[in-house]
Amino acid sequence: MPVPTIWSWVYQYSVGGAIFLFGLYLALRSDSPDMKGKYRVGIILMLIGGFLFYALLHLAFQTVMPRL
């Protein structure tokens, strides 16, 4: 089985990131009830941090782990 290249990861997370940011924009614009109050910044940071965590974890498993 061929090892995927870095470009498949870049494509997946650039398209997925654009969709994620658009969804986050819609959630913020609609002023959804869970996004009010002092926890708003924390929720946004957790969402972005979770996306970055899984993107980096996927990058590690796609590029580094197959070569070990």
DRENDO-1510 file (C-alpha; in Angstrom, 1 decimal, always signed):
<recs>
REC; n; res; u; v; w
REC; 1; MET; +0.0; +0.0; +0.0 .
REC; 2; PRO; +1.5; +3.4; -1.0 .
REC; 3; VAL; +2.2; +5.9; +1.7 .
REC; 4; PRO; +0.1; +9.1; +1.2 .
REC; 5; THR; +2.0; +12.2; +0.4 .
REC; 6; ILE; +1.9; +15.4; +2.4 .
REC; 7; TRP; -0.2; +17.0; -0.3 .
REC; 8; SER; -3.2; +14.8; +0.4 .
REC; 9; TRP; -3.0; +16.1; +4.1 .
REC; 10; VAL; -2.7; +19.7; +3.0 .
REC; 11; TYR; -5.7; +19.4; +0.6 .
REC; 12; GLN; -7.8; +17.6; +3.2 .
REC; 13; TYR; -7.2; +20.1; +6.0 .
REC; 14; SER; -7.3; +23.2; +3.8 .
REC; 15; VAL; -10.7; +22.3; +2.5 .
REC; 16; GLY; -11.8; +20.9; +5.9 .
REC; 17; GLY; -10.4; +24.0; +7.6 .
REC; 18; ALA; -12.3; +26.3; +5.3 .
REC; 19; ILE; -15.6; +24.4; +6.0 .
REC; 20; PHE; -14.8; +24.5; +9.7 .
REC; 21; LEU; -14.1; +28.2; +9.7 .
REC; 22; PHE; -17.3; +28.9; +7.7 .
REC; 23; GLY; -19.3; +26.9; +10.2 .
REC; 24; LEU; -17.7; +28.7; +13.1 .
REC; 25; TYR; -18.5; +32.0; +11.5 .
REC; 26; LEU; -22.1; +31.0; +11.0 .
REC; 27; ALA; -22.3; +29.9; +14.7 .
REC; 28; LEU; -20.9; +33.2; +15.9 .
REC; 29; ARG; -23.1; +35.2; +13.6 .
REC; 30; SER; -26.3; +33.5; +14.6 .
REC; 31; ASP; -25.4; +34.2; +18.2 .
REC; 32; SER; -26.2; +30.7; +19.3 .
REC; 33; PRO; -27.1; +30.3; +23.0 .
REC; 34; ASP; -24.1; +28.2; +23.9 .
REC; 35; MET; -21.7; +30.9; +22.7 .
REC; 36; LYS; -22.9; +33.6; +25.1 .
REC; 37; GLY; -21.2; +34.8; +28.2 .
REC; 38; LYS; -17.7; +34.6; +29.5 .
REC; 39; TYR; -17.1; +31.1; +28.2 .
REC; 40; ARG; -17.3; +32.2; +24.5 .
REC; 41; VAL; -13.6; +32.7; +24.0 .
REC; 42; GLY; -12.8; +29.4; +25.7 .
REC; 43; ILE; -15.3; +27.5; +23.5 .
REC; 44; ILE; -13.8; +29.0; +20.4 .
REC; 45; LEU; -10.3; +28.2; +21.5 .
REC; 46; MET; -11.2; +24.7; +22.3 .
REC; 47; LEU; -12.8; +24.2; +18.9 .
REC; 48; ILE; -9.8; +25.6; +17.1 .
REC; 49; GLY; -7.4; +23.7; +19.3 .
REC; 50; GLY; -9.3; +20.4; +18.8 .
REC; 51; PHE; -9.1; +20.9; +15.0 .
REC; 52; LEU; -5.4; +21.6; +15.1 .
REC; 53; PHE; -4.8; +18.7; +17.5 .
REC; 54; TYR; -6.4; +16.2; +15.2 .
REC; 55; ALA; -4.8; +17.7; +12.1 .
REC; 56; LEU; -1.3; +17.3; +13.7 .
REC; 57; LEU; -2.1; +13.8; +15.0 .
REC; 58; HIS; -3.2; +12.8; +11.5 .
REC; 59; LEU; -0.1; +14.4; +10.1 .
REC; 60; ALA; +2.1; +12.3; +12.5 .
REC; 61; PHE; +0.3; +9.1; +11.6 .
REC; 62; GLN; +0.4; +9.8; +7.9 .
REC; 63; THR; +4.0; +10.9; +7.6 .
REC; 64; VAL; +6.1; +9.8; +10.5 .
REC; 65; MET; +4.5; +6.6; +11.8 .
REC; 66; PRO; +4.6; +4.6; +8.5 .
REC; 67; ARG; +8.4; +5.1; +8.3 .
REC; 68; LEU; +9.1; +3.7; +11.8 .
</recs>
